[in-house]
């Protein structure tokens, strides 16, 4: 039986417009997809790029929150 392809669904909004919950869920989907495919798969670089965007957005939100509370 062939394995199901592992993908992360595209969010319904741009990353900057996602809620905290949505961005965390999208991050988990991307991390799961990256772990399940081989490192030389063509889609690997695209998934990593998307994960980098998510991580940058999460870091920016932390930075903004930290600055607002100081």
GIQUIRA-V831214 format. One line per field, one symbol per residue. ss: DSSP state (~ for helix, > for strand, _ for the rest). psi: psi as a letter, one per 20 degrees, with the letter a starting at -180 (. if undefined). burial: b if it has 9 or more other ideal C-beta (glycine too) atoms within 8 Angstrom, else e. A space follows every 10 residues. Layout:
ss=???
psi=???
burial=???
//
This chain:
ss=__________ ____~~~__~ ~~~~~~~~~~ ~~~~~~____ __~~~~~~~~ ~~~~~~~~~~ ~~~~~~~~__
psi=pqqqqprpqp qirqgiiqrg gghgghgggg gggghiqqhj phighgghgg ghgghggghh hggggghhj.
burial=eeeeeeebee beeebeebee ebbbebbebb bbbbeebeee eeebeebbeb bebbbebbee beeeeeeeee
//
